[in-house]
Amino acid sequence: MRFLFLLLPFLITETLFSQPPKFHGQPFMIEEASYDVDSTGNQDTNPRWTLIYHFDAAGRLDEHWLKNPGMARRDKIFNSHTVHEYQGDRLWKSTEYDADGKPRETLEHLYDAAGKLVRIKKTGVLKKFDQDMVVQTDSLERIVHIKTRYPKSDQPTQHTTTIYSGDTLAVSTTRDSSGKTLHAWTHRLNQYGDPLEIVQTIENDSVIYRAGYAYRYDSAGNWVERRSGIFSVFRNTARYTGRRDVRRIVYPAPHPDTLSAKHLRGNWADFLFGLELQFFPDGNYLARTNGERKDGGAWTLDTQNHILRVTGKEHRETPVELNYRFEGGLLFLYRSGKEGEYTMVKLQGVNGN
C-alpha cells in the first residue's frame, strides 16, 4: 500500500493524551518498535524503544508495556507497564507501573449521570506534577475545553481550548488564568484519524516543533509502518531527527478447541518477552529471542497429558517438559511448579507481517 508523505506529531498536548490510543477492528495484540534514522536514511539495527499493546475479549486496550533496552541504567523511568480499567464501555482508570512493579502515575476519568467525561485526575509519585482537570466535551465526545489545576504546586491554572474543523483539523490553545497565550498546537488528521501535521508555537508565534510522517496501513485501517521527520527547538538549539516505527498486529482468528500436533506447526510468538517459536512438520523446532536464534532441536506433543516436550540439539537425552493449555486460540506454556508463563499467539496470516 502506498505511503502518505505527510506531517505528524511525535509529542502531543495533555488534552489529547487523556485517552489511550484508538485502533480499528479488534486486534488482540500489537508490537510496535521504533528505530532512529539518520539524515542519509540509514536505520539503527536495534529499536530505540518497543511498545506492546494487549486487548481484552471486548476489544478494549487493557494493558500496554514500554520497553527501552537502551536505557538500562534508568530502566525504572523508561520501562513501564500500564493497566487500563473500565466501567462498562468507558475508561475509568489508567495506572502506570515502573520496572519494579511500583505505581508511578494514575489517570482517573470521571463521568456525569449522562455518561459524559467531566473530569480527569492525574496523580503520581512526584506530587508537584499532580493535575486536576475539569473537562468539557462536544457531541462526538471530543474534548473541547480543559481547565488544569496543579493542587500540589504553585503552578498557575491553565485553560486549553480545542477547536475542530470537521475530522481533519484540530487547534489546541493553552492560556493562563489572565488569558495570556502560552502555546498552541495545530493538528491535521487523515481519514484514519491519525495526525498528519502538528506545529507548536509559543506566545510570540515562533514555531518550536514540527514533525512529519509517512504511513502504510493494513486492511483494517491500522498503520503498520510510520516514517517520521521531526524538527524541534530545545534550549534554543534546532534539532532534526528521523524515525521509523513498525507494528506487528495480531487479529483474532478461528481456532480449533483442542491443540493437535498438526495445529501446533507454524510460528508462535509472545510479544512481551520477545520469544518466537517455529515448529516444523519434521518434528524439529527453532526458538528466537528478540529476533536472535537461541535454541533449536526436536519437539513432541502429548495431548493426553497436555505436555510439550522439547529437546535441544546438544542434549537430546534430556527433554524439557512444558505444561500447556489452549484457550481461545492462545497457547499458554509454563513449567510445572515454576512461576511465570508464556502467552503464545500464532503468527501465520497476520496482517502487517
C-alpha positions as CSV (number, residue, x, y, z in Angstrom):
1,M,0.0,0.0,0.0
2,R,1.4,3.4,-0.9
3,F,2.8,5.8,1.6
4,L,1.2,9.1,2.6
5,F,4.1,11.5,2.9
6,L,2.6,13.9,5.5
7,L,3.3,15.6,8.7
8,L,2.6,14.1,12.2
9,P,3.4,14.9,15.8
10,F,5.7,12.8,18.0
11,L,4.7,14.8,21.0
12,I,1.1,15.8,21.8
13,T,-0.8,18.0,24.2
14,E,-2.2,17.0,27.5
15,T,-5.7,17.2,26.1
16,L,-5.2,14.6,23.5
17,F,-3.1,12.4,25.9
18,S,-6.1,11.9,28.2
19,Q,-7.3,8.8,26.3
20,P,-5.5,5.6,25.3
21,P,-4.7,5.3,21.5
22,K,-7.6,4.1,19.4
23,F,-7.4,1.2,16.9
24,H,-9.6,0.0,14.1
25,G,-11.1,-3.5,14.0
26,Q,-10.5,-5.7,17.1
27,P,-6.7,-6.5,17.3
28,F,-5.6,-9.0,20.0
29,M,-2.1,-7.8,20.4
30,I,0.2,-5.2,18.8
31,E,4.0,-4.9,19.0
32,E,5.3,-1.5,18.0
33,A,9.1,-0.9,17.6
34,S,10.7,2.5,16.9
35,Y,14.0,2.9,15.2
36,D,16.2,6.0,14.8
37,V,17.0,7.0,11.2
38,D,19.9,9.4,10.2
39,S,19.9,12.1,7.6
40,T,21.0,9.6,4.9
41,G,18.1,7.2,5.6
42,N,20.2,4.6,7.4
43,Q,18.3,2.9,10.2
44,D,19.6,1.7,13.6
45,T,19.7,-2.1,14.0
46,N,18.2,-2.1,17.4
47,P,14.9,-0.3,18.3
48,R,15.1,2.8,20.4
49,W,12.0,1.5,22.3
50,T,9.2,-1.0,21.9
51,L,5.5,-0.7,22.9
52,I,3.3,-3.8,23.3
53,Y,-0.4,-3.4,23.4
54,H,-2.8,-6.1,24.7
55,F,-6.6,-6.1,24.2
56,D,-9.4,-7.8,26.2
57,A,-12.2,-10.0,24.8
58,A,-14.3,-6.9,24.2
59,G,-11.6,-5.4,22.0
60,R,-10.6,-2.7,24.6
61,L,-7.0,-1.8,25.3
62,D,-6.4,-3.2,28.8
63,E,-2.6,-3.2,29.1
64,H,0.5,-1.9,27.4
65,W,4.2,-2.1,28.1
66,L,7.0,0.3,27.2
67,K,10.4,-1.4,26.9
68,N,13.5,0.7,26.3
69,P,16.6,-1.6,26.3
70,G,18.9,1.3,25.6
71,M,18.2,3.0,28.9
72,A,19.2,0.1,31.2
73,R,20.6,2.5,33.9
74,R,17.4,4.3,34.1
75,D,15.0,1.5,33.3
76,K,12.7,2.4,36.2
77,I,11.8,5.5,34.2
78,F,12.0,4.3,30.6
79,N,10.4,0.8,31.1
80,S,6.9,0.7,32.3
81,H,3.6,-1.3,32.4
82,T,0.2,0.5,32.2
83,V,-3.1,-1.1,33.1
84,H,-6.4,0.3,31.9
85,E,-9.6,-0.3,33.8
86,Y,-13.1,0.2,32.5
87,Q,-16.6,0.8,33.9
88,G,-18.8,-0.7,31.3
89,D,-17.6,0.7,27.9
90,R,-15.9,3.8,29.4
91,L,-12.4,4.1,30.5
92,W,-12.2,4.6,34.3
93,K,-8.6,4.4,35.4
94,S,-5.1,4.0,33.9
95,T,-2.3,3.1,36.2
96,E,1.4,3.2,35.2
97,Y,3.9,1.0,37.0
98,D,7.7,1.2,36.9
99,A,10.1,-1.6,36.1
100,D,9.9,-2.8,39.7
101,G,6.1,-3.0,39.6
102,K,5.6,0.0,41.8
103,P,2.8,2.5,40.8
104,R,4.2,5.7,39.3
105,E,1.2,7.6,37.9
106,T,-2.6,7.2,37.7
107,L,-5.2,8.9,35.5
108,E,-8.8,8.6,36.8
109,H,-11.7,9.5,34.5
110,L,-15.0,10.7,36.0
111,Y,-18.3,11.0,34.2
112,D,-21.6,12.7,34.8
113,A,-25.0,10.9,35.0
114,A,-25.4,11.1,31.2
115,G,-22.0,9.3,30.8
116,K,-20.1,12.4,29.6
117,L,-16.5,12.8,30.6
118,V,-16.3,15.8,33.1
119,R,-13.0,15.4,35.0
120,I,-9.6,13.8,34.8
121,K,-7.4,13.4,37.9
122,K,-3.7,12.7,37.5
123,T,-1.7,11.7,40.5
124,G,1.9,10.4,40.7
125,V,5.0,9.8,42.7
126,L,6.1,13.4,42.0
127,K,3.2,15.3,43.7
128,K,4.1,18.6,42.2
129,F,3.0,17.3,38.8
130,D,-0.4,16.1,40.0
131,Q,-3.3,17.6,38.0
132,D,-7.0,18.1,38.4
133,M,-8.6,18.7,35.1
134,V,-12.2,19.8,34.5
135,V,-13.3,18.7,31.1
136,Q,-15.9,19.8,28.5
137,T,-16.7,17.6,25.5
138,D,-18.7,18.0,22.4
139,S,-21.5,15.8,20.9
140,L,-18.8,13.5,19.5
141,E,-17.2,13.1,22.9
142,R,-14.1,15.1,21.8
143,I,-12.5,17.3,24.4
144,V,-13.1,21.0,23.6
145,H,-12.0,22.6,26.9
146,I,-9.9,21.6,29.8
147,K,-9.2,23.6,33.0
148,T,-6.0,22.2,34.6
149,R,-5.1,22.9,38.2
150,Y,-1.9,21.8,40.0
151,P,-3.1,21.2,43.6
152,K,0.3,20.2,45.0
153,S,2.4,23.0,43.5
154,D,2.2,26.8,42.9
155,Q,2.0,26.4,39.1
156,P,-0.9,28.6,37.9
157,T,-4.1,27.2,36.5
158,Q,-4.2,26.7,32.7
159,H,-7.0,26.6,30.2
160,T,-6.7,24.6,27.0
161,T,-9.3,25.1,24.2
162,T,-9.5,22.8,21.2
163,I,-11.4,23.8,18.1
164,Y,-12.2,21.2,15.5
165,S,-12.8,21.7,11.8
166,G,-14.6,18.5,10.6
167,D,-12.5,15.4,11.1
168,T,-9.3,16.8,9.6
169,L,-8.1,19.7,11.8
170,A,-7.8,20.5,15.5
171,V,-6.2,23.6,17.0
172,S,-5.4,23.5,20.8
173,T,-4.5,26.7,22.5
174,T,-3.3,26.9,26.1
175,R,-3.7,30.1,28.2
176,D,-3.0,31.1,31.7
177,S,-5.7,32.5,34.1
178,S,-5.1,36.0,32.8
179,G,-5.9,34.9,29.2
180,K,-2.2,35.1,28.1
181,T,-1.5,32.6,25.4
182,L,1.3,30.1,26.4
183,H,1.4,27.9,23.4
184,A,-0.7,26.4,20.6
185,W,-0.7,23.1,18.8
186,T,-2.2,22.7,15.3
187,H,-3.1,19.1,14.4
188,R,-4.1,17.9,10.9
189,L,-5.7,14.4,10.6
190,N,-6.2,11.9,7.8
191,Q,-9.1,9.7,7.0
192,Y,-7.9,7.1,9.6
193,G,-7.9,9.6,12.4
194,D,-4.1,9.7,12.6
195,P,-2.4,13.2,12.8
196,L,-0.8,14.4,9.5
197,E,0.7,17.6,10.7
198,I,1.4,19.2,14.0
199,V,3.0,22.6,14.6
200,Q,3.7,24.0,18.1
201,T,4.0,27.7,18.5
202,I,4.7,29.8,21.6
203,E,3.4,33.2,22.6
204,N,5.5,35.1,20.0
205,D,4.2,32.9,17.2
206,S,7.6,31.2,16.9
207,V,7.5,27.6,15.6
208,I,9.4,25.4,18.1
209,Y,8.2,22.0,17.0
210,R,7.2,20.3,13.7
211,A,7.0,16.6,12.7
212,G,6.4,14.6,9.5
213,Y,5.3,11.1,8.9
214,A,4.7,8.6,6.1
215,Y,2.2,5.8,6.8
216,R,1.5,2.3,5.5
217,Y,-1.8,0.8,6.6
218,D,-3.2,-2.7,6.8
219,S,-6.7,-3.8,5.6
220,A,-8.3,-2.9,9.0
221,G,-7.1,0.7,8.8
222,N,-4.3,0.4,11.4
223,W,-0.9,1.7,10.4
224,V,1.8,-1.0,10.3
225,E,4.7,1.3,9.3
226,R,5.2,5.0,10.1
227,R,8.2,7.1,9.0
228,S,8.8,10.5,10.6
229,G,10.9,13.6,10.4
230,I,10.9,15.8,13.5
231,F,12.1,19.4,13.8
232,S,12.3,20.8,17.3
233,V,13.9,23.6,19.2
234,F,15.2,22.8,22.7
235,R,17.1,25.3,24.8
236,N,17.5,27.5,21.7
237,T,19.1,24.7,19.7
238,A,17.4,23.5,16.5
239,R,17.4,19.7,16.0
240,Y,16.1,17.4,13.3
241,T,15.6,13.7,13.9
242,G,14.2,10.8,11.8
243,R,12.4,7.7,13.0
244,R,10.7,4.6,11.6
245,D,8.0,2.8,13.6
246,V,6.9,-0.7,12.7
247,R,3.9,-2.7,14.0
248,R,3.1,-6.4,14.1
249,I,-0.6,-6.7,14.6
250,V,-2.4,-10.0,15.6
251,Y,-6.1,-10.1,15.0
252,P,-8.3,-12.9,16.5
253,A,-8.9,-15.8,14.2
254,P,-10.9,-19.0,14.5
255,H,-9.0,-21.9,16.0
256,P,-10.0,-25.5,17.0
257,D,-11.0,-26.1,20.6
258,T,-8.1,-28.5,21.2
259,L,-4.5,-28.3,20.2
260,S,-3.1,-31.0,17.9
261,A,0.4,-31.7,16.6
262,K,-0.8,-30.6,13.2
263,H,-2.2,-27.3,14.5
264,L,1.0,-26.6,16.6
265,R,3.1,-26.4,13.4
266,G,3.9,-22.9,12.4
267,N,5.1,-19.7,14.0
268,W,4.1,-18.6,17.5
269,A,5.2,-15.6,19.5
270,D,5.0,-14.0,22.9
271,F,5.4,-10.3,22.3
272,L,6.0,-9.4,25.9
273,F,9.1,-11.5,26.2
274,G,10.2,-11.2,22.6
275,L,10.0,-15.0,22.2
276,E,9.2,-16.7,18.9
277,L,8.9,-20.5,18.4
278,Q,8.7,-22.1,15.0
279,F,7.5,-25.7,14.9
280,F,8.3,-27.7,11.7
281,P,6.4,-30.7,10.4
282,D,9.5,-32.9,10.6
283,G,9.5,-32.7,14.4
284,N,12.1,-30.0,14.8
285,Y,11.7,-26.5,16.2
286,L,13.6,-23.2,16.3
287,A,13.5,-20.6,19.1
288,R,14.3,-16.9,18.8
289,T,14.5,-14.2,21.4
290,N,14.2,-10.6,20.2
291,G,14.9,-11.9,16.6
292,E,18.1,-13.7,17.5
293,R,18.4,-17.5,17.3
294,K,18.7,-19.0,20.8
295,D,17.9,-22.7,20.6
296,G,16.7,-25.5,18.3
297,G,16.0,-29.2,18.4
298,A,13.2,-31.7,18.4
299,W,9.6,-31.5,19.7
300,T,6.7,-33.9,20.5
301,L,3.2,-33.1,21.8
302,D,1.5,-35.3,24.4
303,T,-2.2,-34.2,24.1
304,Q,-3.4,-36.6,26.7
305,N,-1.3,-35.1,29.5
306,H,-1.1,-31.6,27.9
307,I,2.7,-31.6,27.7
308,L,5.0,-30.2,25.1
309,R,8.4,-31.9,25.1
310,V,11.3,-30.0,23.6
311,T,14.9,-31.3,23.3
312,G,17.9,-29.1,22.5
313,K,20.3,-30.3,19.8
314,E,23.1,-30.7,22.3
315,H,21.1,-32.5,25.0
316,R,18.5,-34.7,23.2
317,E,18.6,-37.2,26.0
318,T,17.1,-34.7,28.5
319,P,13.9,-33.2,27.1
320,V,12.3,-30.3,28.8
321,E,8.6,-30.8,29.6
322,L,6.4,-27.8,29.3
323,N,2.8,-27.9,30.5
324,Y,0.4,-26.2,28.2
325,R,-3.2,-25.2,28.0
326,F,-5.0,-24.0,24.9
327,E,-7.8,-21.4,25.3
328,G,-9.4,-19.1,22.8
329,G,-6.7,-19.8,20.2
330,L,-3.9,-18.9,22.7
331,L,-1.2,-21.3,23.7
332,F,-0.1,-20.9,27.3
333,L,3.3,-22.6,28.1
334,Y,4.7,-23.0,31.6
335,R,6.9,-25.3,33.8
336,S,5.1,-27.2,36.5
337,G,6.0,-25.7,39.9
338,K,7.7,-22.7,38.3
339,E,6.5,-19.1,38.3
340,G,5.5,-17.4,35.1
341,E,4.2,-18.5,31.7
342,Y,4.4,-17.6,28.1
343,T,1.2,-16.5,26.2
344,M,1.8,-17.5,22.6
345,V,-0.2,-16.3,19.6
346,K,0.0,-17.9,16.2
347,L,1.6,-15.6,13.6
348,Q,0.6,-17.3,10.3
349,G,-1.5,-15.0,8.1
350,V,-1.1,-12.0,10.4
351,N,-1.8,-8.6,8.9
352,G,1.2,-6.3,8.7
353,N,3.9,-9.0,8.7
